[in-house]
Amino acid sequence: MSYDDANIFAKILRGEIPCHKVYEDDKTLAFMDVMPQAVGHVLVIGKCQAVELTDLPLEYAVAIIATAQKVIQAQRKALNVEGVVQLQLNHAKAGQSVFHYHMHLIPAHVHELGRHESGLANQDELMALAKKIREHIES
């Protein structure tokens, strides 16, 4: 599958669509999932054109893992949780719905996850959660 520059995450990276940012550096962006499976669900994306893991340049994979580590530590402190599901889907047949590589960081037990894409979260609540998690990011 070739990369579609019109996907929603590409638009977020270009600033065409807003997001509730948790963390950003030169290679990654972490932001709140607007259709969360649990409170505090964060997405981490690379700032590169990759549809799935097999397309992801190694330097971006390393950067995404480093960002995920920061976000998970912040989620644990901000939300007073221990368990965080790290989820990444490759291809529509696996459930991928946005074809830009992304990692889900979901503060929950795997058996407690809500259905993804079942509805939009309250934007004010997402903004408050993003701020709360962002305050616990260690640079």
Number of C-alpha atoms within 10 A of each C-alpha: 9 9 15 14 12 9 13 15 22 22 13 14 17 11 10 11 11 10 19 19 20 24 21 15 11 9 16 22 22 27 24 25 25 19 16 23 23 18 18 25 23 31 24 26 27 29 21 16 17 21 20 20 17 10 15 17 13 11 10 18 17 14 19 22 14 12 23 24 15 17 25 24 17 21 28 17 16 19 14 10 14 13 15 19 15 16 12 17 18 17 15 10 8 9 11 16 13 17 24 26 26 25 21 23 27 24 25 20 12 13 6 10 15 14 11 14 13 10 11 11 16 10 13 10 12 23 16 12 23 24 16 18 24 20 14 18 19 10 6
